Amino acid sequence: MATNGVKGEMVRRFSNSLCIQPSSCGSACAVKCWKWDVNQIIMNRTLNNMMYGILILNRPIPQNPAFMKRLWNKAAVRMTVDGGTRQWDKFLGGLPDDLKKNIKDPDLISGDFDSITDEILEKYKNKGCKIIHTPDQNYTDFTKALIELNIHTKLAGLELSHVIAVGQTSGRLDQIIANIQTLYLVKERFLLNPKTNVFLMSDDSISWLLYPGDHVIYVPEETRQHKRAWCSLVPIGETCQYVTSTGLKWNLG
């Protein structure tokens, strides 16, 4: 999550709702209010009511297999990004037979393809997946994937509420920072529909940006009660001088 250059991560707890707001302006200041319901994603129960896309980035997939299958199959658009195709193929290979049934193929596979073998690429090409080569080295594969996703959704007449990028928030620092930069570029460069929110999902966290304004984050009760629950707000790129919160164990402001 981020506010004025603030990134944070929330997974399992703080209260049924967390309110974050800037304290730099009075009641006369018109401030946009953002509402986030992470229950839609982490509890995996209301996916039928969501129009979302899912991207698999080039990191191992340690999430619960049944959870991932449902998250993947219910998506309006399914996409693997370069080496993420290899990670997805490895994930599928490790599934028990009952979960392998009826798993949908990727709609799109994009990247400069420096992290994927020709054999795997050909395998999914033969399945009918659309292969998109994005060789431009001025952008990361993740950023380029969102550009291609935007083109695809416009042509298909889809308006996504969320894009969930599955990856890890550990490992190479340059890749972690690059993923955060991509979150900024989504709004700054209009990579997606302005109404589409992008989340980074790892096995133990969900991360997203909080833009200037008020934010209310709804957290399900069973998630809130988890013993290993945690939340962090991290300023990125500039000083964030005025932030207040309610609903946290240790509030800001």
C-alpha positions as a printed Julia matrix, in Angstrom:
253×3 Matrix{Float64}:
   0.0     0.0     0.0
   1.28    3.52   -0.47
   0.28    7.08    0.31
   2.25    9.93   -1.26
   4.94    7.42   -2.05
   4.07    4.99    0.72
   4.04    1.28    0.11
   2.71   -1.2     2.6
   1.77   -4.8     2.96
  -1.24   -6.33    4.67
  -2.05   -9.94    5.13
  -3.8   -11.24    8.13
  -4.86   -8.74   10.72
  -5.51   -5.37   12.18
  -9.27   -4.89   12.65
 -12.38   -5.23   10.59
 -11.51   -1.92    9.02
  -8.43    0.26    8.93
  -8.72    3.94    8.1
  -5.73    5.88    6.82
  -5.98    9.57    6.07
  -3.74   12.58    5.54
  -3.82   15.13    8.36
  -2.46   18.05    6.38
  -5.78   19.61    5.36
  -8.91   20.66    7.19
 -12.48   19.56    6.73
 -12.89   21.93    3.79
 -10.28   20.06    1.79
 -11.79   17.77   -0.84
 -10.05   14.41   -0.43
 -10.8    11.26   -2.37
 -11.77    8.23   -0.3
 -10.58    4.81   -1.44
 -12.21    1.63   -0.15
 -10.36   -1.69   -0.24
 -11.95   -5.04    0.54
  -9.14   -7.59    0.66
 -11.66  -10.23    1.67
 -12.48  -10.53   -2.02
  -8.98  -11.76   -2.72
  -7.52  -13.5     0.29
 -10.66  -15.39    1.32
 -11.28  -16.55   -2.25
 -15.05  -16.71   -1.71
 -16.48  -13.85   -3.74
 -14.51  -14.31   -6.93
 -17.67  -14.95   -8.94
 -18.62  -11.31   -8.35
 -15.29   -9.91   -9.53
 -13.97   -9.13  -12.99
 -10.23   -9.5   -12.52
  -7.08  -10.56  -14.27
  -4.25  -12.69  -12.91
  -0.57  -12.59  -13.84
   2.07  -15.15  -12.88
   5.49  -13.56  -12.45
   8.82  -15.36  -12.5
   8.93  -16.59   -8.91
   8.05  -19.95   -7.29
   4.36  -20.47   -6.45
   4.1   -21.77   -2.85
   0.44  -20.82   -2.38
  -2.14  -23.43   -1.44
  -2.85  -25.4    -4.66
  -6.64  -25.41   -4.28
  -6.61  -21.67   -3.55
  -4.47  -20.99   -6.62
  -6.6   -23.15   -8.89
  -9.75  -21.26   -7.94
  -8.05  -17.86   -8.17
  -6.69  -18.76  -11.61
  -9.81  -20.35  -13.07
 -12.18  -17.6   -11.93
 -10.12  -14.83  -13.56
 -11.49  -13.1   -16.65
  -7.97  -13.03  -18.12
  -5.1   -15.37  -17.25
  -1.55  -14.42  -18.15
   1.94  -15.74  -17.49
   4.93  -13.43  -17.79
   8.15  -14.78  -19.31
   9.71  -17.14  -16.73
   6.39  -17.1   -14.92
   5.25  -19.54  -17.59
   7.95  -21.94  -16.46
   6.93  -21.41  -12.83
   3.29  -22.07  -13.7
   4.2   -25.21  -15.62
   6.23  -26.45  -12.63
   3.34  -25.65  -10.28
   0.93  -27.64  -12.46
   3.35  -30.55  -12.58
   3.36  -30.78   -8.8
  -0.41  -30.86   -8.37
  -2.29  -34.01   -7.36
  -4.33  -35.54  -10.15
  -7.68  -34.32   -8.82
  -6.54  -30.68   -8.91
  -5.01  -30.96  -12.37
  -8.46  -31.49  -13.86
 -10.14  -28.54  -15.57
  -7.36  -26.02  -15.0
  -7.62  -23.41  -17.74
  -4.68  -22.52  -19.97
  -3.16  -19.03  -20.02
  -4.88  -16.62  -22.38
  -1.68  -14.63  -22.89
   2.04  -15.3   -22.49
   4.34  -12.31  -22.81
   7.97  -11.38  -22.21
  11.34  -11.05  -23.88
  11.6   -14.81  -23.27
  15.06  -14.82  -21.77
  13.8   -16.85  -18.78
  11.83  -19.56  -20.53
  12.84  -22.53  -22.65
  11.75  -22.93  -26.25
  10.17  -26.26  -25.31
   7.8   -24.75  -22.73
   6.96  -21.84  -25.0
   6.13  -24.23  -27.84
   4.1   -26.41  -25.47
   1.77  -23.55  -24.58
   1.7   -22.22  -28.11
   0.36  -25.61  -29.19
  -2.33  -25.3   -26.51
  -3.61  -22.2   -28.27
  -2.18  -19.59  -25.9
  -1.44  -16.21  -27.47
   2.32  -15.59  -27.41
   3.42  -11.94  -27.31
   7.11  -11.11  -27.66
   7.99   -7.86  -25.83
  11.71   -7.24  -26.43
  11.82   -3.58  -25.26
  14.47   -3.49  -22.51
  13.42   -0.04  -21.28
  10.63   -1.67  -19.27
  10.4    -4.77  -17.12
   8.47   -7.82  -18.28
   5.86   -7.05  -15.61
   5.31   -3.52  -16.92
   5.14   -4.71  -20.52
   2.72   -7.45  -19.53
   0.3    -4.89  -18.1
   0.52   -2.9   -21.33
  -0.37   -6.02  -23.32
  -3.11   -6.9   -20.85
  -4.63   -3.46  -21.35
  -4.64   -3.93  -25.12
  -6.26   -7.34  -24.75
  -9.01   -6.16  -22.39
  -9.87   -3.2   -24.6
 -10.23   -5.44  -27.65
 -12.3    -7.92  -25.64
 -14.48   -5.21  -24.11
 -13.51   -6.16  -20.55
 -13.28   -3.73  -17.64
 -11.23   -5.29  -14.85
 -11.68   -4.18  -11.26
  -8.43   -5.83  -10.13
  -5.24   -7.29  -11.51
  -3.53   -9.77   -9.19
   0.15  -10.33   -9.9
   1.38  -13.51   -8.22
   5.02  -13.38   -7.19
   7.24  -13.19   -4.12
   8.33  -10.19   -2.06
  11.65  -11.83   -1.26
  14.69  -12.74   -3.29
  16.39  -10.25   -5.61
  16.1    -6.68   -4.36
  16.21   -5.21   -7.87
  13.19   -7.26   -8.89
  11.28   -6.28   -5.74
  11.92   -2.57   -6.36
  11.1    -2.96  -10.06
   7.72   -4.46   -9.15
   6.99   -1.49   -6.89
   7.97    0.87   -9.7
   5.51   -0.9   -11.98
   2.73   -0.2    -9.47
   3.52    3.5    -9.78
   3.66    3.37  -13.56
   0.16    1.87  -13.72
  -1.3     5.25  -12.74
   1.43    7.58  -13.98
   1.58    6.11  -17.49
  -2.05    4.95  -17.64
  -1.01    1.35  -18.24
  -4.51    0.13  -17.33
  -8.02    1.46  -16.98
  -7.97    4.09  -14.19
 -10.55    2.04  -12.29
  -8.33   -1.06  -12.23
  -6.33   -1.72   -9.06
  -3.15   -3.82   -9.1
  -2.12   -6.07   -6.21
   1.11   -8.0    -5.67
   0.37  -11.33   -4.01
   3.01  -13.52   -2.39
   2.47  -16.55   -0.18
   2.24  -14.4     2.96
   1.29  -10.9     1.87
  -0.69   -8.65   -0.42
   0.91   -5.34   -1.39
  -0.5    -2.34   -3.19
  -0.19    1.44   -3.41
  -2.23    3.94   -1.44
  -2.59    7.19   -3.33
  -3.14   10.6    -1.68
  -6.52   10.65    0.04
  -8.48    8.71    2.64
  -8.38    4.92    2.63
 -10.64    2.4     4.34
  -9.36   -1.19    4.26
 -11.74   -3.99    5.21
 -10.21   -7.12    6.7
 -12.17  -10.33    7.37
 -12.56  -11.39   10.99
 -10.84  -14.76   10.64
  -7.93  -13.04    8.96
  -7.77  -10.41   11.69
  -7.59  -13.07   14.42
  -4.62  -14.9    12.91
  -1.67  -15.01   15.33
   0.85  -14.14   12.64
  -1.09  -11.21   11.25
   0.85   -8.09   10.35
   0.6    -4.85    8.42
   3.18   -2.3     7.3
   3.09    1.12    5.67
   6.3     2.01    3.86
   7.11    5.42    2.31
   8.85    5.05   -1.03
  10.6     7.76   -3.02
   9.68   10.8    -0.94
   8.86   11.92    2.59
   5.32   11.16    3.73
   4.77   13.77    6.43
   1.07   13.55    7.22
  -0.49   10.14    7.76
  -2.96    9.14   10.45
  -4.62    5.77   10.97
  -7.26    4.04   13.09
  -7.77    0.31   13.56
  -4.11   -0.66   13.86
  -2.49   -2.04   17.0
  -0.06    0.88   16.8
  -1.69    3.76   14.94
   0.06    6.57   13.09
  -0.51   10.25   13.71
